[in-house]
């Protein structure tokens, strides 16, 4: 499953996204990278990286708990942060709940999309 991860961190989206990218790679041990930008019609090849969006490639069942833990801890450290996870057209916004509830919701959502 490929997961798009959008970081909303007022005033610091670029640095917060870089921080989350490092944490996903180092702590969850997943293949995460800046998301490629969609090219406008008629644009030549080559894509830049969206500053506030990441992609987690090929996340399997074994990574669900680790991804949930990293995303939950990341959001909990700064109350103004929000992370949106997206698989296909389905989205989950992670913000404003206690850590235990957030982690359980993220794990459940990821597992439903892993099937």
Secondary structure, 3 states (H helix, E strand, C coil): CCEEEEEECCCCHHHHHHHHHHHHHHCCCCEEEEEECCCCCCCCCCCCEEEEEEEEECCCHHHHHHHHHHHHHHHHHCCCCEEEEEECCEEEEECCCCHHHHHHHHHHHHHHHHC
